[in-house]
Amino acid sequence: MSLPAKYRYTSKKLGEILIESGLISEQQLARSIEEQKKRRKRLGEVLIELGYTTDEDIARTLSIQLGIPYVDLATAVVEPEAIDKVPEKIARKHLALPASIEKKVLTVVMADPLNFEAIKDIEFVSGMNVRPAVSTQTQIQKAIQRYYHLSEPLQEVLEKMSHGFVEVVPETVEMVQDLELEDAIRKGKSPPIIRMVNNIIYHAIKNRASDIHIEPREKSVVIRERVDGLLREVFQLPKWVQGAVTSRIKIMARMDIAEKRIPQDGRIKIRVENREIDLRVSTLPIHYGEDIVIRVLDSAMAIMRIEELGLIEKDLKRLRTLIEVPQGVVLVTGPTGSGKSSTLYAMINHIKKEAINIITLEDPIEYELKGVNQVAINEKTGLTFAYTLRSVLRQDPDVIMVGEMRDAETTRIAIQASLTGHLVLSTLHTNTAVSAIIRLKNLGIEPYLIASSLNGVVAQRLVRRLCNDCKETYMPTREDLLKLGITFMPEKPVYFCRATGCNTCDKTGYKGRTGLFEVMVCNSFIKELIAGDAPEEAILKAAVDSGMKYMVEDGIEKVKEGITSVDELLRVLYVKEEIIMCRGCARPLKSDFVTCPYCGYSIVSRCPTCGRHRETEWKFCPYCRTNFKPPEETTPAL
């Protein structure tokens, strides 16, 4: 094979190029050639030994003069499949390191890219066209030693990874499917690489991580885990392992290891400690390589009962009312990562029985539910939500779960299905329960159809639970209460809990998550307002009057109960409305309430003589000079 035309850069020799660039003189070149004959070494080596130049100066000069890339092998990504194309003997003979493969072109980093004999040798043994790059002689020698004997340096990395963490034995993470493709990639299946990837996966599963992020940086590879909704860095690997780790994961997920320019998706099924776990793999080309995100789907950790979602007893009864009806639409709303899918699965698990036919439409299927017919949406093949939903209606379903109402067509079909006697469960991306109605209108659904079909809406967020082993009780300051919009009342002190950190929670102070909810049941009055195209404020007032708690109220209750902390609540929710605490029962109330709806305590104090507003601290009425009784003597309103 011949060198591609764009790389047939010159017929000049190394010495001529170095003289033209001013790096050495003609006298220095002449003496170096004489010494080269005596020492029988490469010209570049002799120039360096005589002190006329450095190997980096030579490499960078050749890069500029020849128009080929200079590669810093200390931070470059070297692919194991490229190493496998050229024997070590050839690489050492020509001081050339195969670095990457793109289609039928092999990029080779060389100390002397003008060595056409070396290029022909590498093309012959690899069966590919060669694209030369240049680096220093020292870097290439070190890289050849490292990549052709990968096990030795990887052992050192594994030891650092296992510091403070018990290293995974190879049998702990077991592949469920047969990976015949691995046999074609010698370096990708080397035991140290397998153990390294196993360590990363096992560490994430042990820490209850929902996602693993493998992020290439300029000089390193950072491993981060998302635990309880927040990312944290757990490992930092040297840059040179990037290619091997990426190849191993792509092999496991049955991806195209040669394709690095476009995003890819894959799936891995593994068995860890006798339980099967699904891993969803996504790759994205970024500036320093391929970013990999692995979603960990552990059915053993999934919440499958509505009683475990974190609903208060009143909201739990309201939710049961919504889903234990034979027809209508129930929506779960919230941003990405707020636990909507877990809530839908819990709903299905609650109503599932042998007498009814349940079909789910998901993209993708996250957990397998026994006794439920689950359909994986695949838009690339035309299996869209709308197309599949039409077919599902001919399958005699009683309950249909639509993963997301993401377009007008899907939404309209789902609502029509509910009107013909089916219970439809789905999700929407809105912030509150009432705003789901506005979203449906924006999707083109007529108000009368929404009113006829909508049973109710559940809006939710996820907050981290305080660790029961290390949380501590404290009396919040005025500033802490102001963060929540709560009025400070010294005569009615409240106590919250905060995170401290221990070994149980890995020093974070939190372990696990729970939900914050708004549960809106569409009663006849709300349906009438929706059908009449009433504004959002009117529907919201009707929902609150019918018993819906604001999400922030649910959050404050959970802070008071010691389930979560003030900081965690404020991380998830923006408290924009002032909340006051009832003097009678210490429950959170809206600032415009006149009387506490829980205990009947009079919130707004008035002068018993003239009826004008009075402040808590006042001892006399400034309008009629009435002498006020102390606050503790005030009796609750009836």
FENFEN-V742957 format. One record per residue. N is the residue number from 1. PSI is psi in radians with two decimals (none if undefined). NEAR is the number of other C-alpha atoms within 12 Angstrom. Layout:
BEGIN
n->N psi->PSI near->NEAR
n->N psi->PSI near->NEAR
END
This chain:
BEGIN
n->1 psi->2.64 near->20
n->2 psi->2.78 near->22
n->3 psi->2.36 near->29
n->4 psi->2.58 near->19
n->5 psi->-0.68 near->12
n->6 psi->-0.28 near->14
n->7 psi->0.13 near->23
n->8 psi->1.33 near->21
n->9 psi->-0.59 near->22
n->10 psi->2.78 near->21
n->11 psi->0.05 near->15
n->12 psi->2.75 near->19
n->13 psi->2.94 near->22
n->14 psi->-0.82 near->33
n->15 psi->-0.72 near->33
n->16 psi->-0.73 near->25
n->17 psi->-0.70 near->28
n->18 psi->-0.62 near->33
n->19 psi->-0.78 near->24
n->20 psi->-0.59 near->19
n->21 psi->-0.11 near->21
n->22 psi->0.21 near->19
n->23 psi->-0.62 near->29
n->24 psi->2.89 near->29
n->25 psi->2.97 near->20
n->26 psi->-0.66 near->19
n->27 psi->-0.73 near->14
n->28 psi->-0.67 near->25
n->29 psi->-0.76 near->31
n->30 psi->-0.81 near->20
n->31 psi->-0.67 near->20
n->32 psi->-0.64 near->31
n->33 psi->-0.68 near->25
n->34 psi->-0.79 near->19
n->35 psi->-0.58 near->22
n->36 psi->-0.68 near->21
n->37 psi->-0.64 near->14
n->38 psi->-0.77 near->13
n->39 psi->-0.30 near->15
n->40 psi->0.89 near->14
n->41 psi->2.97 near->18
n->42 psi->2.61 near->26
n->43 psi->-0.72 near->36
n->44 psi->-0.74 near->39
n->45 psi->-0.72 near->29
n->46 psi->-0.75 near->28
n->47 psi->-0.68 near->33
n->48 psi->-0.75 near->28
n->49 psi->-0.60 near->18
n->50 psi->-0.11 near->21
n->51 psi->0.27 near->17
n->52 psi->-0.46 near->27
n->53 psi->-3.11 near->28
n->54 psi->2.82 near->24
n->55 psi->-0.55 near->31
n->56 psi->-0.68 near->26
n->57 psi->-0.73 near->28
n->58 psi->-0.83 near->38
n->59 psi->-0.79 near->39
n->60 psi->-0.59 near->31
n->61 psi->-0.78 near->34
n->62 psi->-0.67 near->40
n->63 psi->-0.80 near->32
n->64 psi->-0.83 near->20
n->65 psi->-0.63 near->29
n->66 psi->-0.20 near->30
n->67 psi->0.57 near->20
n->68 psi->2.69 near->29
n->69 psi->2.51 near->25
n->70 psi->2.33 near->32
n->71 psi->2.18 near->33
n->72 psi->1.79 near->31
n->73 psi->-0.17 near->37
n->74 psi->-0.46 near->25
n->75 psi->-0.04 near->26
n->76 psi->2.71 near->34
n->77 psi->2.05 near->42
n->78 psi->2.20 near->41
n->79 psi->2.30 near->42
n->80 psi->-0.62 near->41
n->81 psi->-0.48 near->39
n->82 psi->-0.74 near->42
n->83 psi->-0.65 near->41
n->84 psi->-0.28 near->33
n->85 psi->-0.38 near->37
n->86 psi->2.19 near->38
n->87 psi->2.64 near->25
n->88 psi->-0.64 near->26
n->89 psi->-0.76 near->19
n->90 psi->-0.72 near->28
n->91 psi->-0.75 near->35
n->92 psi->-0.64 near->24
n->93 psi->-0.73 near->25
n->94 psi->0.09 near->32
n->95 psi->1.02 near->37
n->96 psi->2.31 near->48
n->97 psi->2.03 near->55
n->98 psi->2.21 near->49
n->99 psi->-0.69 near->41
n->100 psi->2.82 near->38
n->101 psi->2.32 near->32
n->102 psi->1.87 near->23
n->103 psi->-2.02 near->18
n->104 psi->0.34 near->20
n->105 psi->2.25 near->26
n->106 psi->2.07 near->37
n->107 psi->2.18 near->40
n->108 psi->2.19 near->47
n->109 psi->2.14 near->46
n->110 psi->2.61 near->46
n->111 psi->-0.57 near->44
n->112 psi->1.54 near->41
n->113 psi->-0.07 near->47
n->114 psi->0.02 near->36
n->115 psi->1.55 near->30
n->116 psi->-0.48 near->27
n->117 psi->-0.71 near->19
n->118 psi->-0.74 near->30
n->119 psi->-0.73 near->42
n->120 psi->-0.72 near->26
n->121 psi->-0.79 near->28
n->122 psi->-0.66 near->43
n->123 psi->-0.65 near->30
n->124 psi->-0.83 near->21
n->125 psi->-0.50 near->24
n->126 psi->-0.40 near->28
n->127 psi->0.41 near->20
n->128 psi->2.79 near->29
n->129 psi->2.55 near->30
n->130 psi->2.30 near->43
n->131 psi->1.92 near->37
n->132 psi->2.57 near->42
n->133 psi->2.99 near->39
n->134 psi->2.52 near->42
n->135 psi->-3.12 near->40
n->136 psi->2.68 near->36
n->137 psi->-0.76 near->35
n->138 psi->-0.80 near->27
n->139 psi->-0.70 near->29
n->140 psi->-0.73 near->38
n->141 psi->-0.79 near->26
n->142 psi->-0.71 near->25
n->143 psi->-0.69 near->38
n->144 psi->-0.77 near->36
n->145 psi->-0.68 near->23
n->146 psi->-0.91 near->26
n->147 psi->-0.43 near->40
n->148 psi->-0.14 near->35
n->149 psi->1.05 near->20
n->150 psi->-0.53 near->33
n->151 psi->-0.69 near->25
n->152 psi->-0.94 near->18
n->153 psi->-0.50 near->23
n->154 psi->-0.54 near->31
n->155 psi->-0.68 near->23
n->156 psi->-0.72 near->19
n->157 psi->-0.72 near->27
n->158 psi->-0.66 near->33
n->159 psi->-0.70 near->22
n->160 psi->-0.68 near->21
n->161 psi->-0.65 near->27
n->162 psi->-0.02 near->23
n->163 psi->2.04 near->15
n->164 psi->0.11 near->12
n->165 psi->2.32 near->19
n->166 psi->2.14 near->17
n->167 psi->2.52 near->27
n->168 psi->2.29 near->30
n->169 psi->2.62 near->21
n->170 psi->-0.50 near->21
n->171 psi->-0.17 near->20
n->172 psi->-0.76 near->25
n->173 psi->1.92 near->32
n->174 psi->2.27 near->28
n->175 psi->2.36 near->30
n->176 psi->-0.76 near->21
n->177 psi->2.78 near->19
n->178 psi->2.32 near->16
n->179 psi->1.31 near->24
n->180 psi->-0.48 near->13
n->181 psi->-0.47 near->21
n->182 psi->-0.57 near->27
n->183 psi->-0.40 near->16
n->184 psi->-0.23 near->19
n->185 psi->1.69 near->26
n->186 psi->-0.85 near->26
n->187 psi->-0.53 near->34
n->188 psi->-0.33 near->40
n->189 psi->0.30 near->32
n->190 psi->2.42 near->31
n->191 psi->-0.71 near->24
n->192 psi->-0.66 near->31
n->193 psi->-0.72 near->33
n->194 psi->-0.77 near->37
n->195 psi->-0.63 near->35
n->196 psi->-0.84 near->40
n->197 psi->-0.69 near->44
n->198 psi->-0.73 near->34
n->199 psi->-0.79 near->36
n->200 psi->-0.80 near->40
n->201 psi->-0.81 near->48
n->202 psi->-0.71 near->35
n->203 psi->-0.72 near->36
n->204 psi->-0.73 near->39
n->205 psi->-0.72 near->37
n->206 psi->-0.58 near->25
n->207 psi->0.11 near->30
n->208 psi->0.60 near->30
n->209 psi->2.48 near->33
n->210 psi->-0.41 near->37
n->211 psi->2.58 near->35
n->212 psi->2.20 near->42
n->213 psi->2.11 near->37
n->214 psi->1.80 near->44
n->215 psi->2.02 near->35
n->216 psi->2.26 near->35
n->217 psi->-3.09 near->24
n->218 psi->-0.73 near->22
n->219 psi->0.23 near->22
n->220 psi->3.07 near->24
n->221 psi->2.11 near->33
n->222 psi->2.30 near->30
n->223 psi->2.12 near->36
n->224 psi->2.59 near->31
n->225 psi->2.47 near->34
n->226 psi->1.90 near->27
n->227 psi->2.18 near->34
n->228 psi->0.65 near->32
n->229 psi->-0.17 near->29
n->230 psi->2.46 near->27
n->231 psi->2.51 near->21
n->232 psi->2.50 near->24
n->233 psi->2.32 near->22
n->234 psi->-0.57 near->31
n->235 psi->2.66 near->32
n->236 psi->1.98 near->26
n->237 psi->2.67 near->35
n->238 psi->2.66 near->31
n->239 psi->-0.58 near->31
n->240 psi->-0.21 near->36
n->241 psi->-0.13 near->44
n->242 psi->-0.84 near->41
n->243 psi->-0.75 near->42
n->244 psi->-0.74 near->43
n->245 psi->-0.77 near->48
n->246 psi->-0.78 near->48
n->247 psi->-0.76 near->42
n->248 psi->-0.80 near->40
n->249 psi->-0.69 near->45
n->250 psi->-0.60 near->40
n->251 psi->-0.82 near->37
n->252 psi->-0.66 near->38
n->253 psi->0.09 near->33
n->254 psi->0.79 near->26
n->255 psi->2.97 near->28
n->256 psi->1.88 near->25
n->257 psi->-0.33 near->38
n->258 psi->-0.26 near->27
n->259 psi->2.01 near->24
n->260 psi->0.05 near->29
n->261 psi->-0.23 near->19
n->262 psi->2.71 near->18
n->263 psi->2.60 near->22
n->264 psi->2.72 near->27
n->265 psi->2.52 near->28
n->266 psi->3.12 near->26
n->267 psi->2.42 near->31
n->268 psi->2.37 near->33
n->269 psi->2.11 near->29
n->270 psi->2.85 near->31
n->271 psi->2.11 near->24
n->272 psi->2.11 near->29
n->273 psi->0.86 near->17
n->274 psi->0.34 near->14
n->275 psi->2.44 near->20
n->276 psi->2.41 near->26
n->277 psi->2.38 near->34
n->278 psi->2.34 near->33
n->279 psi->2.14 near->40
n->280 psi->2.10 near->35
n->281 psi->2.34 near->33
n->282 psi->2.28 near->30
n->283 psi->2.58 near->35
n->284 psi->2.14 near->25
n->285 psi->2.15 near->20
n->286 psi->-3.04 near->18
n->287 psi->-0.68 near->14
n->288 psi->0.31 near->24
n->289 psi->-2.63 near->36
n->290 psi->2.11 near->34
n->291 psi->2.30 near->35
n->292 psi->2.26 near->40
n->293 psi->2.22 near->34
n->294 psi->2.05 near->41
n->295 psi->2.18 near->34
n->296 psi->2.03 near->39
n->297 psi->1.73 near->35
n->298 psi->1.85 near->29
n->299 psi->-0.45 near->24
n->300 psi->-0.45 near->20
n->301 psi->-0.12 near->23
n->302 psi->2.48 near->29
n->303 psi->2.10 near->30
n->304 psi->0.10 near->28
n->305 psi->2.39 near->23
n->306 psi->-0.40 near->30
n->307 psi->-0.31 near->23
n->308 psi->0.05 near->23
n->309 psi->-0.43 near->34
n->310 psi->0.23 near->36
n->311 psi->2.46 near->33
n->312 psi->2.84 near->28
n->313 psi->-0.71 near->17
n->314 psi->-0.79 near->20
n->315 psi->-0.54 near->32
n->316 psi->-0.72 near->28
n->317 psi->-0.69 near->19
n->318 psi->-0.68 near->31
n->319 psi->-0.74 near->39
n->320 psi->-0.67 near->27
n->321 psi->-0.65 near->26
n->322 psi->-0.72 near->34
n->323 psi->-0.18 near->40
n->324 psi->0.53 near->28
n->325 psi->2.69 near->25
n->326 psi->-0.29 near->28
n->327 psi->2.90 near->30
n->328 psi->3.13 near->38
n->329 psi->2.31 near->48
n->330 psi->2.17 near->50
n->331 psi->2.51 near->52
n->332 psi->2.16 near->51
n->333 psi->2.80 near->42
n->334 psi->2.89 near->36
n->335 psi->3.05 near->21
n->336 psi->2.35 near->19
n->337 psi->0.27 near->26
n->338 psi->0.12 near->34
n->339 psi->0.34 near->35
n->340 psi->-0.75 near->36
n->341 psi->-0.72 near->38
n->342 psi->-0.68 near->36
n->343 psi->-0.73 near->45
n->344 psi->-0.77 near->45
n->345 psi->-0.71 near->41
n->346 psi->-0.68 near->30
n->347 psi->-0.81 near->39
n->348 psi->-0.73 near->41
n->349 psi->-0.56 near->29
n->350 psi->-0.69 near->25
n->351 psi->-0.10 near->32
n->352 psi->2.28 near->27
n->353 psi->2.89 near->16
n->354 psi->-0.46 near->12
n->355 psi->-0.20 near->12
n->356 psi->2.67 near->20
n->357 psi->2.03 near->27
n->358 psi->2.26 near->37
n->359 psi->2.31 near->37
n->360 psi->2.52 near->41
n->361 psi->1.97 near->41
n->362 psi->2.63 near->34
n->363 psi->1.57 near->26
n->364 psi->-3.11 near->28
n->365 psi->2.05 near->29
n->366 psi->-0.82 near->29
n->367 psi->2.53 near->34
n->368 psi->2.25 near->26
n->369 psi->2.10 near->26
n->370 psi->2.39 near->18
n->371 psi->0.11 near->18
n->372 psi->2.36 near->28
n->373 psi->1.95 near->27
n->374 psi->2.29 near->30
n->375 psi->2.24 near->30
n->376 psi->2.04 near->27
n->377 psi->2.38 near->25
n->378 psi->1.66 near->18
n->379 psi->-0.44 near->15
n->380 psi->-0.57 near->10
n->381 psi->0.08 near->11
n->382 psi->0.01 near->12
n->383 psi->1.29 near->20
n->384 psi->2.97 near->29
n->385 psi->-0.83 near->38
n->386 psi->-0.82 near->31
n->387 psi->-0.78 near->23
n->388 psi->-0.65 near->33
n->389 psi->-0.65 near->38
n->390 psi->-0.74 near->26
n->391 psi->-0.65 near->20
n->392 psi->-0.61 near->32
n->393 psi->-0.34 near->30
n->394 psi->0.03 near->14
n->395 psi->0.26 near->18
n->396 psi->0.95 near->20
n->397 psi->2.68 near->30
n->398 psi->-0.68 near->35
n->399 psi->2.34 near->45
n->400 psi->2.23 near->51
n->401 psi->2.12 near->50
n->402 psi->2.07 near->49
n->403 psi->-0.72 near->42
n->404 psi->2.36 near->38
n->405 psi->1.53 near->38
n->406 psi->-0.13 near->24
n->407 psi->2.90 near->25
n->408 psi->-0.67 near->21
n->409 psi->-0.84 near->23
n->410 psi->-0.77 near->32
n->411 psi->-0.77 near->40
n->412 psi->-0.75 near->29
n->413 psi->-0.72 near->31
n->414 psi->-0.73 near->48
n->415 psi->-0.70 near->43
n->416 psi->-0.65 near->28
n->417 psi->-0.66 near->37
n->418 psi->-0.56 near->35
n->419 psi->-0.30 near->24
n->420 psi->0.34 near->22
n->421 psi->0.30 near->23
n->422 psi->2.60 near->35
n->423 psi->2.12 near->41
n->424 psi->2.18 near->51
n->425 psi->2.35 near->51
n->426 psi->3.13 near->45
n->427 psi->2.73 near->44
n->428 psi->2.65 near->40
n->429 psi->1.50 near->33
n->430 psi->2.85 near->30
n->431 psi->-0.58 near->30
n->432 psi->2.96 near->35
n->433 psi->-0.78 near->40
n->434 psi->-0.60 near->44
n->435 psi->-0.23 near->32
n->436 psi->-0.59 near->38
n->437 psi->-0.73 near->49
n->438 psi->-0.68 near->28
n->439 psi->-0.72 near->29
n->440 psi->-0.67 near->40
n->441 psi->-0.69 near->27
n->442 psi->-0.47 near->18
n->443 psi->0.01 near->22
n->444 psi->0.22 near->20
n->445 psi->2.29 near->32
n->446 psi->2.52 near->25
n->447 psi->-0.64 near->28
n->448 psi->-0.55 near->24
n->449 psi->-0.69 near->31
n->450 psi->-0.79 near->41
n->451 psi->-0.65 near->34
n->452 psi->-0.55 near->31
n->453 psi->-0.51 near->43
n->454 psi->2.05 near->48
n->455 psi->-0.70 near->40
n->456 psi->3.04 near->45
n->457 psi->2.40 near->45
n->458 psi->2.02 near->52
n->459 psi->2.49 near->43
n->460 psi->2.77 near->46
n->461 psi->2.89 near->43
n->462 psi->2.32 near->38
n->463 psi->2.66 near->41
n->464 psi->2.47 near->39
n->465 psi->2.45 near->38
n->466 psi->2.45 near->39
n->467 psi->2.19 near->30
n->468 psi->-0.37 near->25
n->469 psi->-0.38 near->21
n->470 psi->-0.02 near->24
n->471 psi->2.57 near->27
n->472 psi->2.59 near->24
n->473 psi->2.49 near->22
n->474 psi->2.80 near->20
n->475 psi->2.05 near->20
n->476 psi->2.56 near->29
n->477 psi->3.02 near->20
n->478 psi->-0.67 near->17
n->479 psi->-0.71 near->14
n->480 psi->-0.74 near->25
n->481 psi->-0.64 near->32
n->482 psi->-0.53 near->22
n->483 psi->-0.58 near->27
n->484 psi->-0.01 near->38
n->485 psi->0.32 near->27
n->486 psi->2.37 near->33
n->487 psi->2.29 near->33
n->488 psi->2.20 near->28
n->489 psi->1.74 near->22
n->490 psi->-0.48 near->18
n->491 psi->-0.21 near->17
n->492 psi->1.28 near->20
n->493 psi->2.54 near->24
n->494 psi->2.75 near->32
n->495 psi->2.30 near->25
n->496 psi->3.04 near->28
n->497 psi->2.66 near->32
n->498 psi->2.85 near->34
n->499 psi->2.50 near->32
n->500 psi->-0.78 near->24
n->501 psi->2.34 near->20
n->502 psi->-3.10 near->19
n->503 psi->-0.52 near->16
n->504 psi->-0.71 near->19
n->505 psi->0.26 near->26
n->506 psi->0.70 near->22
n->507 psi->0.24 near->17
n->508 psi->-0.44 near->28
n->509 psi->-0.08 near->30
n->510 psi->2.58 near->37
n->511 psi->2.03 near->33
n->512 psi->3.05 near->33
n->513 psi->2.78 near->34
n->514 psi->2.95 near->37
n->515 psi->2.65 near->42
n->516 psi->2.35 near->43
n->517 psi->2.64 near->45
n->518 psi->2.15 near->42
n->519 psi->1.91 near->43
n->520 psi->2.07 near->46
n->521 psi->2.19 near->41
n->522 psi->1.63 near->41
n->523 psi->-3.09 near->28
n->524 psi->-0.62 near->20
n->525 psi->-0.75 near->21
n->526 psi->-0.73 near->36
n->527 psi->-0.64 near->29
n->528 psi->-0.71 near->22
n->529 psi->-0.73 near->28
n->530 psi->-0.81 near->37
n->531 psi->-0.56 near->25
n->532 psi->0.16 near->20
n->533 psi->0.76 near->24
n->534 psi->2.70 near->24
n->535 psi->2.85 near->20
n->536 psi->-0.65 near->23
n->537 psi->-0.69 near->18
n->538 psi->-0.71 near->21
n->539 psi->-0.68 near->34
n->540 psi->-0.76 near->32
n->541 psi->-0.70 near->21
n->542 psi->-0.66 near->27
n->543 psi->-0.74 near->32
n->544 psi->-0.72 near->27
n->545 psi->-0.49 near->20
n->546 psi->0.06 near->19
n->547 psi->0.04 near->22
n->548 psi->2.31 near->35
n->549 psi->2.43 near->38
n->550 psi->2.62 near->36
n->551 psi->-0.63 near->39
n->552 psi->-0.59 near->37
n->553 psi->-0.74 near->34
n->554 psi->-0.70 near->37
n->555 psi->-0.76 near->44
n->556 psi->-0.64 near->42
n->557 psi->-0.71 near->33
n->558 psi->-0.51 near->35
n->559 psi->-0.77 near->38
n->560 psi->-0.58 near->30
n->561 psi->-0.06 near->22
n->562 psi->0.29 near->30
n->563 psi->-0.70 near->36
n->564 psi->-3.13 near->41
n->565 psi->2.91 near->40
n->566 psi->-0.79 near->42
n->567 psi->-0.71 near->29
n->568 psi->-0.70 near->36
n->569 psi->-0.76 near->37
n->570 psi->-0.42 near->26
n->571 psi->-0.58 near->20
n->572 psi->-0.66 near->29
n->573 psi->2.57 near->32
n->574 psi->1.97 near->21
n->575 psi->1.80 near->25
n->576 psi->-0.22 near->18
n->577 psi->2.46 near->22
n->578 psi->2.34 near->23
n->579 psi->2.43 near->29
n->580 psi->2.79 near->32
n->581 psi->2.30 near->37
n->582 psi->2.32 near->33
n->583 psi->-0.41 near->35
n->584 psi->-0.79 near->29
n->585 psi->-0.02 near->22
n->586 psi->0.46 near->29
n->587 psi->2.64 near->32
n->588 psi->2.38 near->40
n->589 psi->2.75 near->38
n->590 psi->2.61 near->29
n->591 psi->-0.37 near->20
n->592 psi->0.09 near->14
n->593 psi->2.43 near->22
n->594 psi->-0.62 near->19
n->595 psi->2.50 near->25
n->596 psi->2.16 near->27
n->597 psi->-0.16 near->25
n->598 psi->-0.76 near->22
n->599 psi->-0.11 near->20
n->600 psi->0.16 near->22
n->601 psi->2.43 near->27
n->602 psi->2.03 near->25
n->603 psi->-0.88 near->36
n->604 psi->2.03 near->26
n->605 psi->2.42 near->28
n->606 psi->2.69 near->24
n->607 psi->2.22 near->25
n->608 psi->-0.29 near->19
n->609 psi->-0.97 near->17
n->610 psi->-0.19 near->17
n->611 psi->0.12 near->15
n->612 psi->2.82 near->17
n->613 psi->2.47 near->20
n->614 psi->2.50 near->27
n->615 psi->2.72 near->18
n->616 psi->-0.66 near->25
n->617 psi->-0.21 near->15
n->618 psi->2.42 near->20
n->619 psi->-0.37 near->16
n->620 psi->2.60 near->22
n->621 psi->2.20 near->24
n->622 psi->-0.14 near->19
n->623 psi->-0.67 near->17
n->624 psi->0.09 near->16
n->625 psi->0.46 near->16
n->626 psi->2.42 near->19
n->627 psi->2.09 near->17
n->628 psi->2.55 near->24
n->629 psi->2.73 near->20
n->630 psi->2.62 near->15
n->631 psi->-0.61 near->24
n->632 psi->-0.26 near->14
n->633 psi->-0.14 near->10
n->634 psi->2.36 near->20
n->635 psi->2.54 near->17
n->636 psi->2.55 near->22
n->637 psi->2.54 near->18
n->638 psi->none near->11
END
